[in-house]
Amino acid sequence: MENGLIAVWESERGSAVPEGPSVLKVLPGVGLDRARFGESRSSHRERLGSYKAFERVPGTGLTDIYADGMIMLSYDELDRLVFIEIGGETAVSLGGTQLTGRPLTAVLEELTQRGFPVEFDGDSSYVISSAGVELFASSTDDADEPAGGVSIARTG
C-alpha cells in the first residue's frame, strides 16, 4: 500500500519517532499529513485506497475505515472531514513524539517537555487540547501500557 495512508514517512532527528517505519503525522488544527480537516471524502477515497464505510450511529452519516480498521475518518453533511480516529497499533506522532507503541507515561512526559500540556479527563483518556488530540488509555491501572488509540479533532 505504497500510496496509502499508512505509508507516510517521517524522520525527525533527535525525536522519539523511529526512523523508517510508516508514521502518521498529526498537524495540530489541520488533521494528518495525508488527511486534512475540510477535505472531501471523495478525495480521501481516491488518494488513500481501499476502505469500508459504515454508519456508526443511525442517521449520522458514514464513517470510512482505512488500513484494516485502524484509521477511521468521519465527515459532516457536506462530506468534509471533521474527525479522525486511529487505532493504537498504528504509528502516530505529534511534534516529533511517537504517541503509540510506547508506554503512555513516557509519551505524556515527552509531550509536556515539548510544550504540549496534557490533561487527564478523569476517566480513560488524556487530552492535548492545544493540538485537538486525545490519547485513550488501554488500562488506567497500568501506565506502562501504550495508548489504545488516538483521536484528532479540529481546534479553534
Accessible surface in RSA format (square Angstrom, percent):
REM  Atomic radii and reference values for relative SASA: ProtOr
REM  Chains: A
REM  Algorithm: Lee & Richards
REM  Probe-radius: 1.40
REM  Slices: 20
REM RES _ NUM      All-atoms   Total-Side   Main-Chain    Non-polar    All polar
REM                ABS   REL    ABS   REL    ABS   REL    ABS   REL    ABS   REL
RES MET A   1   116.03  60.1  50.86  33.7  65.17 155.2  49.12  41.8  66.91  88.6
RES GLU A   2   150.93  86.7 131.34  99.4  19.60  46.7  52.88 102.3  98.06  80.1
RES ASN A   3   114.98  79.3 109.73 106.0   5.25  12.7  28.58  68.8  86.40  83.5
RES GLY A   4     3.67   4.5   0.00   N/A   3.67   4.5   1.94   5.3   1.73   3.9
RES LEU A   5     0.00   0.0   0.00   0.0   0.00   0.0   0.00   0.0   0.00   0.0
RES ILE A   6    61.80  35.2  60.61  45.2   1.19   2.9  61.52  44.3   0.28   0.8
RES ALA A   7    20.37  18.7  11.86  18.3   8.51  19.4  12.31  17.3   8.06  21.3
RES VAL A   8    12.46   8.2   9.65   8.7   2.81   6.8  12.46  10.8   0.00   0.0
RES TRP A   9   166.95  67.0 140.16  67.8  26.80  62.9 121.84  65.0  45.12  73.2
RES GLU A  10    12.37   7.1   4.76   3.6   7.61  18.1  10.40  20.1   1.97   1.6
RES SER A  11    74.06  62.6  46.41  61.9  27.65  63.7  12.34  26.3  61.73  86.5
RES GLU A  12    53.72  30.8  47.19  35.7   6.53  15.6  30.48  59.0  23.24  19.0
RES ARG A  13   232.77  97.7 201.94 102.9  30.83  73.4  77.34 105.7 155.43  94.2
RES GLY A  14    84.86 104.6   0.00   N/A  84.86 104.6  45.04 123.6  39.82  89.2
RES SER A  15    25.09  21.2   1.95   2.6  23.14  53.3   3.03   6.5  22.05  30.9
RES ALA A  16    37.18  34.2  13.04  20.1  24.13  54.9  25.19  35.5  11.98  31.7
RES VAL A  17     5.06   3.3   0.00   0.0   5.06  12.2   0.12   0.1   4.94  13.4
RES PRO A  18    49.15  35.8  37.83  34.5  11.32  41.2  49.15  40.6   0.00   0.0
RES GLU A  19   113.96  65.4  92.45  69.9  21.52  51.2  55.73 107.8  58.24  47.5
RES GLY A  20    42.51  52.4   0.00   N/A  42.51  52.4  34.13  93.6   8.38  18.8
RES PRO A  21    61.13  44.6  49.60  45.2  11.53  41.9  60.44  49.9   0.69   4.3
RES SER A  22    41.49  35.1  29.98  40.0  11.51  26.5  13.82  29.4  27.67  38.8
RES VAL A  23     0.77   0.5   0.00   0.0   0.77   1.8   0.65   0.6   0.12   0.3
RES LEU A  24     1.31   0.7   1.23   0.9   0.08   0.2   1.23   0.9   0.08   0.2
RES LYS A  25    66.56  32.5  66.56  40.8   0.00   0.0  20.68  18.6  45.88  48.9
RES VAL A  26     2.38   1.6   0.00   0.0   2.38   5.7   0.00   0.0   2.38   6.4
RES LEU A  27    37.68  21.0  37.68  27.0   0.00   0.0  37.68  26.5   0.00   0.0
RES PRO A  28    62.40  45.5  45.97  41.9  16.44  59.7  46.35  38.3  16.05  99.8
RES GLY A  29    22.13  27.3   0.00   N/A  22.13  27.3   9.12  25.0  13.01  29.1
RES VAL A  30    56.08  36.9  52.59  47.6   3.49   8.4  55.75  48.4   0.33   0.9
RES GLY A  31     0.00   0.0   0.00   N/A   0.00   0.0   0.00   0.0   0.00   0.0
RES LEU A  32     0.00   0.0   0.00   0.0   0.00   0.0   0.00   0.0   0.00   0.0
RES ASP A  33    34.68  24.3  21.84  21.7  12.83  30.3  17.10  40.2  17.58  17.5
RES ARG A  34    60.05  25.2  56.39  28.7   3.66   8.7  29.41  40.2  30.64  18.6
RES ALA A  35     0.00   0.0   0.00   0.0   0.00   0.0   0.00   0.0   0.00   0.0
RES ARG A  36   100.07  42.0 100.07  51.0   0.00   0.0  24.75  33.8  75.32  45.6
RES PHE A  37    13.30   6.7   0.37   0.2  12.93  33.7   0.37   0.2  12.93  37.0
RES GLY A  38    29.17  36.0   0.00   N/A  29.17  36.0  19.17  52.6  10.00  22.4
RES GLU A  39    47.76  27.4  41.35  31.3   6.42  15.3  26.21  50.7  21.55  17.6
RES SER A  40    24.76  20.9  23.35  31.2   1.41   3.2  15.32  32.6   9.44  13.2
RES ARG A  41    16.98   7.1  16.91   8.6   0.07   0.2   7.77  10.6   9.21   5.6
RES SER A  42    79.75  67.4  70.69  94.3   9.06  20.9  50.99 108.6  28.76  40.3
RES SER A  43    38.12  32.2  30.56  40.8   7.57  17.4  36.31  77.3   1.81   2.5
RES HIS A  44     0.00   0.0   0.00   0.0   0.00   0.0   0.00   0.0   0.00   0.0
RES ARG A  45    65.26  27.4  55.82  28.5   9.43  22.5  17.63  24.1  47.63  28.9
RES GLU A  46   157.84  90.6 124.68  94.3  33.16  79.0  48.06  93.0 109.77  89.6
RES ARG A  47    86.18  36.2  70.87  36.1  15.31  36.4  51.49  70.4  34.69  21.0
RES LEU A  48     0.33   0.2   0.00   0.0   0.33   0.8   0.33   0.2   0.00   0.0
RES GLY A  49    34.77  42.9   0.00   N/A  34.77  42.9  32.89  90.2   1.88   4.2
RES SER A  50    96.64  81.7  75.35 100.6  21.29  49.0  52.40 111.6  44.24  62.0
RES TYR A  51    83.97  39.2  62.41  35.5  21.56  56.1  34.61  26.0  49.37  60.9
RES LYS A  52   159.45  77.8 154.70  94.9   4.75  11.3 102.31  92.1  57.15  60.9
RES ALA A  53    44.34  40.8  13.22  20.4  31.11  70.8  13.22  18.6  31.11  82.4
RES PHE A  54    69.78  34.9  64.45  39.9   5.33  13.9  69.78  42.3   0.00   0.0
RES GLU A  55    85.71  49.2  62.14  47.0  23.58  56.1  15.97  30.9  69.75  56.9
RES ARG A  56    98.50  41.4  73.68  37.6  24.82  59.1  48.07  65.7  50.43  30.6
RES VAL A  57    79.15  52.1  78.86  71.4   0.29   0.7  79.15  68.8   0.00   0.0
RES PRO A  58   116.60  85.0  99.86  91.0  16.74  60.9 100.32  82.8  16.28 101.2
RES GLY A  59    74.89  92.4   0.00   N/A  74.89  92.4  37.65 103.3  37.24  83.4
RES THR A  60    84.60  60.2  54.29  55.0  30.30  72.2  59.15  79.5  25.45  38.5
RES GLY A  61    36.77  45.3   0.00   N/A  36.77  45.3  31.54  86.5   5.24  11.7
RES LEU A  62    79.38  44.2  75.29  53.9   4.10  10.3  75.29  52.9   4.10  11.0
RES THR A  63     6.48   4.6   6.48   6.6   0.00   0.0   0.00   0.0   6.48   9.8
RES ASP A  64     0.00   0.0   0.00   0.0   0.00   0.0   0.00   0.0   0.00   0.0
RES ILE A  65    35.97  20.5  33.18  24.7   2.79   6.7  33.18  23.9   2.79   7.6
RES TYR A  66     1.24   0.6   0.00   0.0   1.24   3.2   1.24   0.9   0.00   0.0
RES ALA A  67    16.60  15.3   3.54   5.5  13.06  29.7  11.11  15.6   5.50  14.6
RES ASP A  68   151.28 106.0 111.81 111.3  39.47  93.3  41.88  98.6 109.41 109.1
RES GLY A  69    38.71  47.7   0.00   N/A  38.71  47.7  17.32  47.5  21.40  47.9
RES MET A  70    48.81  25.3  47.40  31.4   1.40   3.3  25.26  21.5  23.55  31.2
RES ILE A  71     0.00   0.0   0.00   0.0   0.00   0.0   0.00   0.0   0.00   0.0
RES MET A  72    45.21  23.4  44.75  29.6   0.46   1.1  36.85  31.3   8.36  11.1
RES LEU A  73     0.00   0.0   0.00   0.0   0.00   0.0   0.00   0.0   0.00   0.0
RES SER A  74    18.92  16.0  18.92  25.2   0.00   0.0  16.12  34.3   2.80   3.9
RES TYR A  75    14.72   6.9   0.00   0.0  14.72  38.3   0.00   0.0  14.72  18.1
RES ASP A  76    44.67  31.3  31.25  31.1  13.43  31.8  20.61  48.5  24.06  24.0
RES GLU A  77   160.29  92.0 118.13  89.4  42.17 100.4  70.74 136.8  89.56  73.1
RES LEU A  78   131.70  73.3 113.24  81.0  18.46  46.4 118.39  83.1  13.30  35.8
RES ASP A  79    61.64  43.2  61.64  61.4   0.00   0.0  15.83  37.2  45.82  45.7
RES ARG A  80   106.16  44.6 106.16  54.1   0.00   0.0  18.54  25.3  87.63  53.1
RES LEU A  81     0.51   0.3   0.00   0.0   0.51   1.3   0.00   0.0   0.51   1.4
RES VAL A  82    62.96  41.4  52.92  47.9  10.04  24.2  54.85  47.7   8.11  22.0
RES PHE A  83    62.91  31.5  62.86  38.9   0.05   0.1  62.86  38.1   0.05   0.1
RES ILE A  84     0.01   0.0   0.00   0.0   0.01   0.0   0.01   0.0   0.00   0.0
RES GLU A  85    39.11  22.5  38.59  29.2   0.52   1.2   7.70  14.9  31.41  25.6
RES ILE A  86     4.15   2.4   0.00   0.0   4.15  10.0   1.46   1.1   2.69   7.3
RES GLY A  87    19.29  23.8   0.00   N/A  19.29  23.8  16.38  44.9   2.91   6.5
RES GLY A  88    15.93  19.6   0.00   N/A  15.93  19.6   6.20  17.0   9.73  21.8
RES GLU A  89   159.71  91.7 121.95  92.3  37.76  89.9  49.77  96.3 109.94  89.8
RES THR A  90    15.53  11.0   9.90  10.0   5.63  13.4  11.35  15.2   4.17   6.3
RES ALA A  91    21.41  19.7  14.00  21.6   7.41  16.8  15.93  22.4   5.48  14.5
RES VAL A  92     0.00   0.0   0.00   0.0   0.00   0.0   0.00   0.0   0.00   0.0
RES SER A  93     0.11   0.1   0.11   0.2   0.00   0.0   0.00   0.0   0.11   0.2
RES LEU A  94     0.26   0.1   0.26   0.2   0.00   0.0   0.26   0.2   0.00   0.0
RES GLY A  95    37.28  46.0   0.00   N/A  37.28  46.0  26.21  71.9  11.07  24.8
RES GLY A  96     0.25   0.3   0.00   N/A   0.25   0.3   0.00   0.0   0.25   0.6
RES THR A  97     0.00   0.0   0.00   0.0   0.00   0.0   0.00   0.0   0.00   0.0
RES GLN A  98    22.05  12.3  22.05  16.1   0.00   0.0   0.00   0.0  22.05  16.7
RES LEU A  99     0.00   0.0   0.00   0.0   0.00   0.0   0.00   0.0   0.00   0.0
RES THR A 100     1.63   1.2   1.63   1.6   0.00   0.0   0.51   0.7   1.11   1.7
RES GLY A 101    58.51  72.2   0.00   N/A  58.51  72.2  26.90  73.8  31.61  70.8
RES ARG A 102    45.00  18.9  42.10  21.5   2.90   6.9  20.75  28.4  24.25  14.7
RES PRO A 103    59.45  43.3  59.18  53.9   0.27   1.0  59.18  48.9   0.27   1.7
RES LEU A 104     5.68   3.2   5.68   4.1   0.00   0.0   5.68   4.0   0.00   0.0
RES THR A 105    61.38  43.7  55.82  56.6   5.56  13.2  47.46  63.7  13.92  21.0
RES ALA A 106    39.53  36.3  30.54  47.1   8.99  20.4  37.40  52.7   2.13   5.6
RES VAL A 107     0.00   0.0   0.00   0.0   0.00   0.0   0.00   0.0   0.00   0.0
RES LEU A 108    29.31  16.3  28.76  20.6   0.55   1.4  29.10  20.4   0.21   0.6
RES GLU A 109   111.27  63.9 102.42  77.5   8.85  21.1  36.03  69.7  75.24  61.4
RES GLU A 110    25.52  14.7  24.71  18.7   0.81   1.9  15.70  30.4   9.82   8.0
RES LEU A 111     0.00   0.0   0.00   0.0   0.00   0.0   0.00   0.0   0.00   0.0
RES THR A 112    84.42  60.0  72.44  73.4  11.97  28.5  61.32  82.4  23.10  34.9
RES GLN A 113   135.31  75.7  95.93  70.1  39.39  93.8  44.41  94.5  90.91  68.9
RES ARG A 114    92.91  39.0  62.26  31.7  30.65  73.0  31.71  43.3  61.21  37.1
RES GLY A 115    58.24  71.8   0.00   N/A  58.24  71.8  35.36  97.0  22.88  51.2
RES PHE A 116    35.81  17.9  35.75  22.1   0.05   0.1  35.75  21.7   0.05   0.1
RES PRO A 117    86.11  62.8  77.69  70.8   8.42  30.6  82.75  68.3   3.36  20.9
RES VAL A 118    36.29  23.9   7.04   6.4  29.25  70.5   7.04   6.1  29.25  79.3
RES GLU A 119   109.92  63.1 104.39  79.0   5.53  13.2  38.54  74.6  71.38  58.3
RES PHE A 120    97.20  48.6  68.29  42.3  28.91  75.2  68.29  41.4  28.91  82.8
RES ASP A 121    72.45  50.7  34.35  34.2  38.10  90.1  28.61  67.3  43.84  43.7
RES GLY A 122    61.74  76.1   0.00   N/A  61.74  76.1  29.04  79.7  32.69  73.2
RES ASP A 123   103.59  72.6  92.65  92.2  10.94  25.9  23.74  55.9  79.84  79.6
RES SER A 124    41.55  35.1  41.55  55.4   0.00   0.0  20.84  44.4  20.70  29.0
RES SER A 125     1.53   1.3   1.53   2.0   0.00   0.0   0.65   1.4   0.88   1.2
RES TYR A 126    42.87  20.0  42.87  24.4   0.00   0.0  11.80   8.9  31.07  38.3
RES VAL A 127    42.89  28.2  42.33  38.3   0.56   1.3  42.33  36.8   0.56   1.5
RES ILE A 128     0.00   0.0   0.00   0.0   0.00   0.0   0.00   0.0   0.00   0.0
RES SER A 129    72.19  61.0  58.17  77.6  14.01  32.3  37.80  80.5  34.39  48.2
RES SER A 130    73.35  62.0  42.74  57.0  30.61  70.5  53.62 114.2  19.73  27.6
RES ALA A 131     0.26   0.2   0.15   0.2   0.11   0.3   0.26   0.4   0.00   0.0
RES GLY A 132    14.99  18.5   0.00   N/A  14.99  18.5  11.63  31.9   3.35   7.5
RES VAL A 133     1.49   1.0   0.00   0.0   1.49   3.6   0.78   0.7   0.71   1.9
RES GLU A 134    47.70  27.4  47.62  36.0   0.08   0.2   4.50   8.7  43.20  35.3
RES LEU A 135     0.00   0.0   0.00   0.0   0.00   0.0   0.00   0.0   0.00   0.0
RES PHE A 136    76.23  38.1  76.23  47.2   0.00   0.0  76.23  46.2   0.00   0.0
RES ALA A 137    16.31  15.0   1.38   2.1  14.93  34.0   1.41   2.0  14.90  39.5
RES SER A 138    67.32  56.9  27.10  36.2  40.22  92.6  25.88  55.1  41.44  58.0
RES SER A 139    40.66  34.4  30.10  40.2  10.55  24.3  26.59  56.6  14.07  19.7
RES THR A 140    81.15  57.7  45.24  45.9  35.91  85.6  22.48  30.2  58.67  88.7
RES ASP A 141   142.50  99.8 104.56 104.1  37.94  89.7  33.88  79.7 108.62 108.3
RES ASP A 142    59.92  42.0  56.30  56.0   3.62   8.6  20.13  47.4  39.78  39.7
RES ALA A 143    47.50  43.7  37.70  58.2   9.80  22.3  41.58  58.5   5.92  15.7
RES ASP A 144    98.98  69.3  87.93  87.5  11.05  26.1  23.54  55.4  75.44  75.2
RES GLU A 145    69.75  40.0  68.10  51.5   1.64   3.9   8.20  15.9  61.55  50.3
RES PRO A 146    49.99  36.4  49.93  45.5   0.06   0.2  49.93  41.2   0.06   0.4
RES ALA A 147     3.08   2.8   0.00   0.0   3.08   7.0   0.00   0.0   3.08   8.2
RES GLY A 148    38.92  48.0   0.00   N/A  38.92  48.0  19.19  52.7  19.73  44.2
RES GLY A 149     8.20  10.1   0.00   N/A   8.20  10.1   8.20  22.5   0.00   0.0
RES VAL A 150     2.08   1.4   0.00   0.0   2.08   5.0   0.03   0.0   2.05   5.6
RES SER A 151     5.26   4.4   5.17   6.9   0.09   0.2   0.70   1.5   4.56   6.4
RES ILE A 152     0.17   0.1   0.00   0.0   0.17   0.4   0.17   0.1   0.00   0.0
RES ALA A 153    37.55  34.5  37.26  57.5   0.29   0.7  37.26  52.5   0.29   0.8
RES ARG A 154   139.19  58.4 116.59  59.4  22.59  53.8  44.32  60.6  94.86  57.5
RES THR A 155    46.55  33.1  27.73  28.1  18.81  44.8  20.10  27.0  26.45  40.0
RES GLY A 156   126.19 155.6   0.00   N/A 126.19 155.6  67.31 184.7  58.88 131.9
END  Absolute sums over single chains surface
CHAIN  1 A     7880.1       5739.6       2140.5       4183.3       3696.9
END  Absolute sums over all chains
TOTAL          7880.1       5739.6       2140.5       4183.3       3696.9
